[in-house]
Every structure is written in C-alpha cells, then in structure tokens.
Amino acid sequence: MADRQFEGKVALVTGASAGIGRATALRFAEAGAKVVVSDVVVAGGEETVQMIRAAGGDAMFVSTDVSNAAAVEALVARTVERYGRLDCAFNNAGINESGVDEWDEGVFERSLSINVKGVFLCMKYEIAQMLKQGGGAIVNTSSINGLVGSAGQLGYPTGKHGVVGLTRSAALRYAREGIRVNAVCPGVILTAMTERAMASNPQVKQMIETMTPMGRMGAPREIAEGVLWLCSDKASFVTGHPLVIDGGFVAF
Ligand SMILES: NC(=O)c1ccc[n+]([C@@H]2O[C@H](COP(=O)([O-])OP(=O)(O)OC[C@H]3O[C@@H](n4cnc5c(N)ncnc54)[C@H](O)[C@@H]3O)[C@@H](O)[C@H]2O)c1
C-alpha cells in the first residue's frame, strides 16, 4: 500500500521546476500532501504540477523569485488562500555558478542573494503562518559545501554554510513553538545543475565518481526521501540538524 503519511497536509517546495525540488514535490504528492510548486521557471513548474495531477495528486504552481520579499510573501499568502494552511516547507531553490571567476563580486552577491537571503525570506513568511497554526516543519537545502569548503568557489560554499547557520538559529528560536527546522546537505546529485558543471569538462563526471565512496552520483529522489523523513512525525524530536545525504563524500 502506498505510504500516505502526508494526507491532509500542505507542502510548499521552492526550486520545484526541476531536479531535487521536482523529485521532492512529486514525493510529497505521492505521500498524500497537497503541493505548492514554486520556481522562477514557469514551464518547468507547470510541468511538475501536471506530473502530480496525472498521478492523481493536487498541486498548483506559483511563480516566485525567492530573493524578492514581496514575491515570497505573496507565495505564502497564495498557499494559504488556496489550501488553508502550510504544514511543510522545502526551501530548495538555489544556484551554483560553476566555471566562473571565484572573485567576481556579482557571482558572490547572487549566491548570497538567492541561496541565503532566499531561504531567510522563505522562512520569515512560512514561520509567520506556522505560528498562527501552532506548528510546522521546514527543511532548507544546504550542501556538502555547507560543511566543507570547495577549492575554486567562494560564493557557493559561503552561502551553503550560511544556510546551516540560518537553520540552526531558527530551530533554536522556534523549538518550543512546534516548528522544527532542519537542512539537507546533498552530495553530488545528478540534476541539470551537475550536468552544467560536467559540460565544461568531460573528466568531471569520473572525478566525482572517484571522490564519492559509493562510486556514483546520487539521484534527486534520494534527497526527497530525506526531506520527507525530516518533515514527518517520525522525525518529531529532530531539529537544527543538517542531514548529510552524500554517498559518503564527507566521511573522509
Ligand atoms: N545537484 C547537486 O549536486 C546539489 C548538491 C548539493 C546541493 N544542491 C542544492 O540543491 C538545490 C536544488 O538544486 P538542483 O541540483 O535540483 O538544481 P536545479 O538547477 O535543477 O534546480 C534548482 C531550481 O532552483 C530554481 N531557482 C534558481 N534561482 C531561483 C530563484 N531566484 N527563485 C526561485 N527559484 C530559483 C531554478 O529555476 C531550478 O529549477 C539547490 O539549492 C542546490 O544548491 C544540489
């Protein structure tokens, strides 16, 4: 029997037009949640919604740039208007500009604006709603680069370390108010983001596989499983935790 542990719950996923976000939106829907799919890429977001509906689920798309406060406020308002509440939020939208000059100020600023301020803004409006309801669960997407550095990149690891800091601090602040806040730290996962990085150098794929103890990249669904567990009642005593899902990458 399908696991329907999120039946009656409402889940919001940012960066859900593709990759990890799409896989998690589909997984939430499969587990019975009503899903708000959000992204800046409209065609991909609407495709995710169609995939959910085709499988018998309930979803809507809201186009949102997570670095824009008014847009994020409107996203949470639309969620509540349509579905009445917000139980789970996966703040996953992010960018990783690879093959660029690490000292480029624009690259650094964009990384902080989308990867860190985006999570800050999402939590700000999601938590305000969750407080009104008496609780909720939030998962933010960090990275293994939120725990260890990355030679040749500055903005991305700085931002992803920032996501861990935001997660831990919000978890402490709301621990007694029924809101759990955790993060996932994916290793190298096969998505468009990784394909873009590999496109610049065909040896990158082999390098990644060699550096990952399990000898392969992860699949988006392997991150989705972690997100659902963190949002579920099975993780009822887990908060402030950066969950590493990386095939052993940072175990060295
Ligand atoms: N793929 C990996 O190996 C890997 C590893 C560690 C962490 N991550 C993180 O996982 C998350 C998802 O990445 P992915 O691999 O699925 O990549 P992806 O590029 O397929 O998905 C990222 C999504 O975020 C959206 N997005 C970008 N800027 C946005 C903005 N300002 N507002 C709203 N949406 C925006 C994109 O349109 C895209 O759909 C990112 O935060 C990324 O940093 C990925």
The ligand as a Gaussian input file, in Angstrom:
#p B3LYP/6-31G(d) Opt

LIG

0 1
 N       22.794000      18.823000      -7.716000
 C       23.679000      18.751000      -6.751000
 O       24.682000      18.025000      -6.850000
 C       23.482000      19.534000      -5.475000
 C       24.341000      19.278000      -4.406000
 C       24.181000      19.982000      -3.217000
 C       23.178000      20.929000      -3.103000
 N       22.367000      21.170000      -4.176000
 C       21.336000      22.186000      -3.991000
 O       20.072000      21.609000      -4.280000
 C       19.158000      22.624000      -4.689000
 C       18.466000      22.168000      -5.946000
 O       19.429000      22.050000      -6.978000
 P       19.299000      21.042000      -8.206000
 O       20.533000      20.251000      -8.256000
 O       17.979000      20.390000      -8.194000
 O       19.447000      22.094000      -9.396000
 P       18.451000      22.647000     -10.495000
 O       19.198000      23.722000     -11.176000
 O       17.875000      21.515000     -11.281000
 O       17.256000      23.261000      -9.589000
 C       17.330000      24.500000      -8.947000
 C       16.000000      25.196000      -9.173000
 O       16.023000      26.447000      -8.480000
 C       15.406000      27.402000      -9.326000
 N       15.832000      28.749000      -8.980000
 C       17.026000      29.341000      -9.220000
 N       17.025000      30.612000      -8.799000
 C       15.781000      30.830000      -8.261000
 C       15.159000      31.950000      -7.650000
 N       15.797000      33.119000      -7.516000
 N       13.892000      31.798000      -7.200000
 C       13.218000      30.640000      -7.340000
 N       13.758000      29.552000      -7.928000
 C       15.019000      29.644000      -8.373000
 C       15.832000      27.004000     -10.727000
 O       14.988000      27.564000     -11.728000
 C       15.764000      25.486000     -10.661000
 O       14.506000      24.986000     -11.057000
 C       19.990000      23.898000      -4.831000
 O       19.815000      24.692000      -3.675000
 C       21.412000      23.381000      -4.904000
 O       22.347000      24.317000      -4.483000
 C       22.491000      20.495000      -5.350000

